Amino acid sequence: MTIQEIRSATVNADEERLLEEGLQSVEDAMLKVVNSDVTVLRDASQHILQAGGKRVRPRLLLLAYLAAGGTDVEYASPPGAAVELMHTASVVHDDINDHGVVRRGRPSVNAKWGRTFALLTGDFLFTAVYELMAPYGELNRDLAAAATGLVEGETLQAWAVKNNEFTRENYIRIIGLKTAALFKSAGSMGAKLANASEEVIEALSNYAYNIGLAFQIVDDILDIVGDEEKLGKTAGIDLEQGRGFAAVDGEAEDIMESVKRKLMSGNRLQEARDQAQGLVQMAIASLNVLPDSFAKQGLVDLANLIISRDH
């Protein structure tokens, strides 16, 4: 190895160590902030958090932070925890709406504690975000925008289903709000925590938004073709509620049967995969403004993992 290669390997090892330390700090921060004196809130919150999950959003935030030149992962970890808690709160509420009984390979909060306590647990997780983000000033605007988008997306989705308006155009708008907006906030906050330039902030925001769109498209594909044991959640529920590509032409009939017929015939499923792949490639291209590093490669790997995952 040359001196340059040795130095590069050392830097990569340091960044890898920082990433793992940051992810552990995220876990610690989440469990600490939900340690309520109200037993049912503490137990239900720990139940869903200790089930694990992909932790895609905090990983994205930490990788963006490191790729933009950040080094203090203890400083960046609470916003990473806040992003993951916001996502977790939303899935607890989703399982109420969808009657989901399995989440992350465990009984859902709704199945274990019932609708009322699941609703309150989701609310508790949302309020924990405030505590984590209190020291971070203007970054709260990024997360607030994501929270607004999440609620708007879920509401638009319900409206579209009720009014037989679940078109492809509305589908993209919905997933941009309910999923990609939170991804975008993770990318932008990671960059801003590192005091990155506007160019880098925009690049990481665009990267994160596009992989957020791809993530949801793949998630909806897996709801059709995935195995429930691999998915770790009740399969098919999103589509039964009119999500994904359900009723894309606005036909009022049994949604699940309609989806199966539409997407399992011809090349519609492949078109969705191609769209997700295109979004991932755009995301990766936006990283060109960043210098090569372990963290930048980590962002590339994360994008590719999103498109290739089977759960």
MOLINHU-V215341 format. One record per helix or strand of 3 or more residues. SS is the DSSP state (helix for helix, strand for strand). FROM is the first residue (numbers start at 1). TO is the last residue. If there is no record, write none. Layout:
# MOLINHU-V215341
ss;from;to
SS;FROM;TO
SS;FROM;TO
This chain:
# MOLINHU-V215341
ss;from;to
helix;3;33
helix;39;50
helix;56;67
helix;73;98
helix;109;113
helix;115;136
helix;139;162
helix;168;193
helix;198;225
helix;228;231
helix;237;240
helix;255;263
helix;268;289
helix;294;308
